[in-house]
Each structure stands twice: as structure tokens, then as C-alpha cells.
């Protein structure tokens, strides 16, 4: 089992129910009692973990127990495709609090669509009190998760190289996580479906074809995040039918 030493690792163990007390965390992570107390304290201060002492007055768990606080914040989800944008607000347990799906013009530029996306997200957040801790966004094609730009999207011409994180500045100080759309589907299968597949292929058949690879419980992205990019395939029955890339 890989080393579990960070506060994020501790949070994941509590959230999944694999560790419900500080003693459980010591046994699972191999960390010292002092290290466990330090990480738990940081997570309690951040509001991400509630202790049994905090819950005792409401008939909650016994003292010493640890509970993930799904109400500590919300996250925004943005899925942009060639002709449709899907937006949602989720609590930290993955429960959808609000959503909005709309079609848009094929070939629309990022500068034309993204201001509308952030306006719609702002409306979805009306009446939701917890802070926005981050944004998850998916695009078709190859993306750069460090520069937060599209790199090569044959179905989203004009988006390559456009910085996307500034659009969300007025909604949150939290990070933007940008991934390929099929990798996002694979991640959902891995962590949100309850199936927890160790090895799988996830295929998206939409305007284009995409493939994601789950191996040994991880989504493989490879060099430049291009794992699973099937690309163009010429078939005899298509004849000289033109492709959106300009070839036939």
C-alpha cells in the first residue's frame, strides 16, 4: 500500500470510512500519534473534519470519533463540449445541489462562452452559503492541467492556449482542476460509481470518440495527457466526405 502521510491522505481515509478515530489513522498510516494529531487538528481547523466532541450535543458519535464534514464547502463542476455546456454545484460528498445544462453554438469561442458560464454558475450559487473551494472543468481533446489551457481539441477550435482560470476569479479563490472529458468520466467511475474498478476502459461516443484507461486503480494520462486520444480514422465508406479538420 502506498505511503499515506499528508493531511489530504488523512482526510481521504476519514471520508471513505476506513478510519473513524485517531487510533485507526495511526494503524492505517503508520504515522506517530503526534503526527496524526497535528494533521487532524489542521483538518478540524479547516472545518473538513468534525470530532465526536463537537457532535456529542446532538446525539452524534462518541468522543474520539472523526466524521467528514460534507457541508464545509461546495465545488463547481463545468463540462464544456462542442455544442453543450453542463454546470453544477456539489457538496463535498458529491451530492448535486444545483445544475444547469444548455446548448450553445457549435464553434463558439471561449471569450464568448465562458462569461456566460460564470454568470450561470453565479446564479446557481444563489442561496448556497458554504464557500466555493474549487472548480473542476472538463474539455474534449488534450489539455494542459498545469497551464490550465486546451492544447489540442479538434472539436473546440479557437480554445487552444486560452487561459481559463481567470474566468472563475470572481467566484472563488480556490483552484481550477482541468481535465480531458473522458478522463473526467473515468475518474467518476473510479471514485463515484461505487464500482471501484481496478482496470477498465471508459469510452465516450459523442461528437468525437474518446477513450480513458484505468489501470491498477488509477486513471492513466501519459505524456501530455494524450492517453486514449483515438484521433482520425479514415474508412472507405466515407468516400470524399469532408472532415471538420479540413481533410477528407
Protein Blocks (a to p, Z undefined) as FASTA:
>chain_A
ZZdfbfklmmmmmmnopacbfklmmmmnopafklmmmmmmmmmmnopaccfklmmmnopa
cehiacddfklpccddddddfkbccdddddfkopafbdcdddddehiafklmmmmmmmmm
mmmmgopabdcfbdcdddedjddfklopafbdcklghkgopafklmmmmmoccdcddddf
klmmmmmmmmmnonopabdcdddddfbccddddeehiacebjohlghilbjaddfklmma
ccfkopZZ
